Amino acid sequence: MIQVDDIRKSYGNLEVLKGISLSVGRAEVLCLMGASGAGKSTLLHIMGTLDVPDSGRVLMDGEDLFAMNAKRLAAFRNRHIGFIFQFHHLLPEFTALENICLPAWIAGRPRREAEKEAMGLLEMFRLTERAQHKPHELSGGEQQRIAVARALINHPSVVLADEPSGNLDTENARELHQLFLKLRDQLQQTFVIVTHNPDLSEMADRTLYMEDGLLKS
């Protein structure tokens, strides 16, 4: 479903990615591991079109992402790519329900349709009673599950996650990891996850290791 071809990226004289190629299958949970500075997050950001490579291609469902103009790429990203980060980045002035709905509203979906779908996600994540709570009223694990629901609201082709359990305690991290597998099985959801967590790596379908801007054999 995703094909990364010979991606290279430098910042000034620092060569961060030195020719990365990989593929990701539909409904696959793929982990990227490696030491800090190996280039994992840079690769993830390029796959999610949050950063632009110096050379190489990223194809998703056959679409060459960096061949699109800015407007079309922004629309494609909103519809087809979900993001989860180590810090949930929920907007503090909005409720849990509203935070989940935001990508759907940006995509122009009707308010009632988006709210109905968001409530369905809250029910799946056992957070229905938290719908009208604001982020500061939620636990860390609840905040991160809201962030996952927000990533899923537009039925993305892939969810890209950068250290999604890095800010959680062991119990909440394990629950989040199991949620990823449940979403893979029930929704055929694809995940690419940057992590240092060996438990998540062991649960994943496949793990790739990066070192100094290259994939290790």
ZAMARGU-4260 file (C-alpha; in steps of 0.2 Angstrom, whole numbers, plus 5000, padded with zeros to 4 digits):
<rodrens>
0) 5000/5000/5000 | 5015/5012/5004 | 5031/5012/4994 | 5046/5022/4999 | 5059/5023/4986
5) 5077/5029/4989 | 5072/5044/5001 | 5087/5055/5005 | 5086/5070/5017 | 5099/5082/5023
10) 5099/5097/5035 | 5113/5108/5030 | 5129/5097/5030 | 5120/5084/5041 | 5114/5069/5030
15) 5099/5062/5040 | 5092/5049/5028 | 5104/5041/5016 | 5093/5031/5004 | 5079/5023/5012
20) 5067/5011/5003 | 5054/5001/5011 | 5036/4995/5008 | 5021/4993/5020 | 5006/4982/5017
25) 4988/4985/5020 | 4983/4981/5038 | 5001/4979/5044 | 5008/4986/5060 | 5026/4990/5056
30) 5038/4997/5069 | 5053/5007/5066 | 5067/5006/5079 | 5084/5013/5082 | 5094/5024/5092
35) 5090/5043/5094 | 5096/5052/5079 | 5095/5037/5067 | 5082/5046/5056 | 5066/5037/5061
40) 5056/5052/5065 | 5062/5061/5049 | 5057/5046/5039 | 5040/5046/5047 | 5037/5064/5044
45) 5042/5062/5026 | 5030/5047/5024 | 5017/5058/5031 | 5021/5073/5020 | 5025/5084/5035
50) 5043/5086/5028 | 5049/5085/5010 | 5064/5074/5004 | 5078/5080/4995 | 5076/5066/4983
55) 5066/5050/4981 | 5047/5045/4981 | 5033/5041/4992 | 5019/5032/4984 | 5002/5028/4994
60) 4989/5018/4985 | 4999/5021/4969 | 4999/5040/4971 | 5015/5049/4970 | 5013/5061/4985
65) 5027/5074/4981 | 5021/5075/4963 | 5005/5084/4970 | 5003/5103/4972 | 5001/5110/4989
70) 4982/5111/4989 | 4979/5093/4983 | 4993/5086/4995 | 4985/5095/5010 | 4968/5087/5005
75) 4976/5070/5003 | 4985/5071/5019 | 4969/5075/5028 | 4959/5061/5021 | 4972/5047/5020
80) 4985/5050/5034 | 4981/5050/5052 | 4994/5056/5065 | 4998/5051/5083 | 5012/5059/5093
85) 5020/5056/5109 | 5011/5071/5116 | 4993/5071/5112 | 4992/5089/5105 | 4973/5090/5109
90) 4966/5107/5109 | 4963/5113/5127 | 4948/5123/5123 | 4938/5109/5114 | 4930/5094/5122
95) 4935/5076/5118 | 4921/5075/5105 | 4926/5091/5097 | 4944/5086/5096 | 4940/5070/5087
100) 4929/5079/5075 | 4941/5092/5070 | 4949/5083/5055 | 4932/5078/5049 | 4926/5096/5049
105) 4942/5102/5040 | 4937/5089/5027 | 4920/5097/5025 | 4910/5083/5032 | 4893/5087/5040
110) 4894/5091/5058 | 4881/5079/5063 | 4889/5065/5053 | 4906/5069/5061 | 4899/5069/5078
115) 4890/5052/5076 | 4906/5044/5070 | 4916/5052/5084 | 4904/5045/5097 | 4906/5028/5089
120) 4924/5029/5091 | 4922/5035/5109 | 4911/5020/5112 | 4924/5008/5104 | 4937/5015/5116
125) 4926/5015/5131 | 4926/5034/5133 | 4908/5038/5129 | 4906/5046/5146 | 4921/5057/5143
130) 4914/5065/5127 | 4911/5082/5135 | 4926/5083/5145 | 4941/5094/5140 | 4959/5087/5139
135) 4964/5093/5157 | 4949/5083/5164 | 4956/5067/5156 | 4970/5055/5162 | 4986/5053/5151
140) 4979/5036/5144 | 4962/5044/5140 | 4970/5059/5131 | 4981/5047/5120 | 4965/5037/5116
145) 4956/5053/5111 | 4971/5057/5100 | 4970/5039/5092 | 4951/5042/5088 | 4955/5059/5080
150) 4968/5050/5069 | 4955/5038/5063 | 4940/5049/5061 | 4943/5051/5042 | 4946/5032/5039
155) 4964/5035/5034 | 4974/5023/5023 | 4988/5023/5036 | 4991/5030/5054 | 5008/5036/5057
160) 5013/5036/5076 | 5029/5044/5083 | 5033/5037/5101 | 5014/5035/5104 | 5016/5027/5121
165) 5032/5036/5126 | 5023/5047/5138 | 5012/5034/5146 | 5015/5022/5161 | 5017/5004/5158
170) 4999/4999/5160 | 4992/5013/5149 | 5006/5009/5136 | 5001/4991/5135 | 4983/4995/5133
175) 4987/5007/5119 | 4997/4994/5110 | 4983/4981/5111 | 4971/4994/5104 | 4982/4996/5089
180) 4981/4977/5086 | 4962/4978/5088 | 4961/4991/5075 | 4971/4982/5063 | 4961/4966/5065
185) 4943/4975/5066 | 4946/4989/5054 | 4960/4983/5043 | 4970/4998/5049 | 4988/5001/5044
190) 5001/5008/5056 | 5019/5014/5055 | 5025/5017/5072 | 5042/5024/5078 | 5045/5017/5095
195) 5059/5013/5108 | 5047/5001/5116 | 5052/4982/5114 | 5035/4976/5120 | 5026/4985/5105
200) 5040/4979/5093 | 5036/4961/5099 | 5018/4963/5096 | 5020/4971/5078 | 5019/4962/5062
205) 5036/4968/5057 | 5050/4978/5064 | 5064/4987/5054 | 5079/4994/5062 | 5088/5011/5057
210) 5105/5016/5061 | 5114/5032/5054 | 5101/5036/5041 | 5100/5018/5034 | 5090/5003/5037
215) 5100/4989/5044 | 5100/4972/5036
</rodrens>
